[in-house]
Structures are given as C-alpha cells and as structure tokens.
Amino acid sequence: MNKIAVVGTGYVGLVTGTCFAETGNHVTCIDIDENKVNKMKNGEVPIYEPHLDTFFERNIAAGRLKFTTSLEEGVRDAEIIFLALPTPPGEDGSADLSYILGVADELGKLITEFKVIVDKSTVPVGTAEKVEEAIKKNTELEFAVVSNPEFLREGFAVSDFMKPERVVLGTTNDRAKVIMRKLYNPFVRQGNPIYFMDEKSAELTKYAANSFLATKITFMNEVANFCELVGADIDQVRAGIGSDSRIGKRFLFPGIGYGGSCFPKDVQALVKSGKDAGYSFEILNSVININKNQKTIIYPKIKNYFKGSLEGKKIAVWGLSFKPDTDDIREAPALYLIEKLLEGGAEVCVYDPEAMENVKGVLGDTIEYAESEYKVLEGCDALLICTEWGIFRNPDFDLMKKAMKDLVIFDGRNLFDLNEMNNEGFYYSSIGRKLID
C-alpha cells in the first residue's frame, strides 16, 4: 500500500487517483475548486467516464479515496505526488506550464522528507528539469521528479489505466525506480512492459505517440477526400491497407477530423517545441491545417444540396462530443459545423447522450436541444451526424422517416451501409464513399 496525492481532478487526475485507490492505495485528490471538491466528497463524479463511478463510490466508502482543497494537507503523508494539472495551449501552440510550476514551487516549501514527484500531465521535453528547479528553490531535501505520461482514451480511460499496454516512466533516480515499479506492478501482471527511460525521452514519447495517431487519421481523411473525386470507396481502401500488419486496422476510419483534449493540443505543442529547438515538423504542420479544414468539409455538401441557401432550414445534429462515450466537447467538430450552419441561417436542433449540458455552456439558446435521438428529427430538413455514438448505429429507420420532413442525411462518421441507405430511400452523403441520392 502506498500513500499517494494527486494534484488536479480533471479526466487524467480523477481516473489516476481512483484507479490507484482501487488497487489498495490510499489516495488524496487535491483541487482548488471548493465546490467540485465538496461534490466529490458527497460521491458525485464531476466527469462522465464509463465505469469510473463504480470505482469512485467503492473507494470513497472504503476510505481509500479522499478529497481536499489544501495542498499542504493532501501531500503531508504522501510518498508519491502526481501532478495532473492542465497544460492549455497558448496562441503559439506552446503548453502553458504555469499550473505545474506553481504547484512545484509550493511543494518545495511543504515537503519534509523524500518524495517522488510525478509529472502525469502531458508536458514538453525539459519540463521535469523545470519542475526540479522550481522545487529546489525552496528546499534542500532530497526528492525525485519522474515523467509518467498517460495513454488514456476518453471513454476507455478506466480500462486503459487498469490494464495498460505499457507504462512509461522517465527517471534516472534509482530510489524512484524502485518505488514506481512497485506502484505499477499490480497493473502489468499479465506481462505488459514497464519502460524505464530518461525524463526527456518519456516526455517526448507521449507527444510522438499522439502526433503519429493524429497523422494516421489525417492521412485517411485525405485519401477519403480523394476517393470522392475519383469514384473509389474508402471502406474498401481501408480494408485493403488495414490488413497489412505494418499498417494495422486501427485509426483508419475517415471522418470530419479529430478533436478532444489531446491530439490538437499535443500536435501543436510538439510543433512549437520543434520550432524552439530550431526544427520544423513539416508533416505535423500539414496535419494541423488539414484537420482544421476537415472539421467543416461536409458543410459545402449541405449548402450545395440546398442550392446555396440554408435560410429557414432546420438541421438536426446527432452527436456533440468529440468522440463517443465521453461528454468532452473540446475541439469537437460538431461545434465548428454548428457555427457554420448558424452563420448560414439554419435552425439547429441537437441531441447527444452526455454532452448537451457542456454545449449549453458554450452555445446557450442559440440552438435547440432535444430529449432523444428521434425527437431531434421532428420536422428537420436534414440530419447531420457528427459523433459515432453506439445508439446511432442501428436506428429505427421507420421512426426516422415519420419524424423527418425530408429524408436527407449528411454523415460525418460513415455509420451506415450504402446499400441499406439506398433501400431505405434516403439521400445519403458520407465521407469518401458513393453518394446515395
């Protein structure tokens, strides 16, 4: 059993703290938001993440998971302190380290014995050194700074944490290596590796992984766009290349671009880090530009269908979150498309199983919100699909036909079979595939 403090209770921090508690550790989560902390003390999970609530409630009841707004109280008895703080992008793409370095500065005043300070946030190369310097300003005690990037997929974060494909630990401190290996051993009992490396290599590993995946997605989106021009079918192309073991089947699904809290921010941050070091990531610069355009690539199709004018047209939207199984709307393509639709004069009504409250905080009453995937279709001139939630994959087409004014679908996630849509009588426009009209 370890005594752990987790500073920050966003997606990463809360999943990290809860999952460590689930394996018998005593965890104190620290956040400056008093209202949020009080809600968590009362058993309220502040984010939507499948299966997190079960672990959360169980470990609070067992006394292994606690919450506080006091950094001093939270780290007092902790042997390991995780920093899971936001690193928002600046206008130039650089990661803002002020939250992390601010806490590091305070930790130097608070620690009274050897502690392992773990950077869990996604941070640029060289951050561990900066954290170490910030702590050293206020203490002469021995401590270790470890880089431990997370590889959690929103919607699968709990399972990813409990059964990681790999654990990356950046440290050259032998004492910290022993502590961190013991901490993570219960999670890799099936033989998945723990990789120890230097701090800078660990920091870059996270950025490189996300940037590679973003590039893979973007490449497939480009191929899909080309398919539409030459009459090829992206589904067939995807099957053909995905069977190559050197390429693999994952991240080959085309759509309306990637969003979320990681890919956009991490790609920009790596480009900025390269620029600071005198290196230009030409591929990643292209990825950023292409993905920006891809988010609204379906809008001209909608406008052309309505002969250049959306005035008075009611567009229903399925899906608001940047991906299914999360309420996260950061950089969600749906928001960009809704903005375009509103600018074009359309009326917009939306439905999402989890993300509508978050969207209300951004768009307010500029759009309508429906209580179900079928209610949103009532009287609509067209349906726009932005997120591939499971409930949208096998809908009742008869109910859809009764609700919709016109049987028109613009699918940004390629949910439906082309032959089926043809048989059902829909006008169906998707990404990189034949138009059904």
FENPE-V404814 format. One record per helix or strand. SS is the DSSP state (h for helix, s for strand). FROM is the first residue (numbers start at 1). LEN is the number of residues. If there is no record, write none. Layout:
ss=SS from=FROM len=LEN
ss=SS from=FROM len=LEN
//
This chain:
ss=s from=3 len=5
ss=h from=11 len=12
ss=s from=26 len=5
ss=h from=34 len=8
ss=h from=52 len=10
ss=s from=65 len=4
ss=h from=71 len=5
ss=s from=80 len=4
ss=s from=89 len=1
ss=s from=95 len=1
ss=h from=98 len=13
ss=s from=116 len=4
ss=h from=127 len=10
ss=s from=144 len=4
ss=h from=157 len=6
ss=s from=166 len=5
ss=h from=174 len=12
ss=s from=193 len=5
ss=h from=199 len=32
ss=h from=234 len=9
ss=h from=263 len=14
ss=h from=282 len=13
ss=h from=299 len=7
ss=s from=314 len=5
ss=h from=333 len=11
ss=s from=347 len=5
ss=h from=356 len=11
ss=s from=368 len=2
ss=h from=375 len=3
ss=s from=382 len=4
ss=h from=390 len=3
ss=h from=397 len=7
ss=s from=408 len=4
ss=h from=418 len=7
ss=s from=427 len=3
ss=s from=436 len=1
//
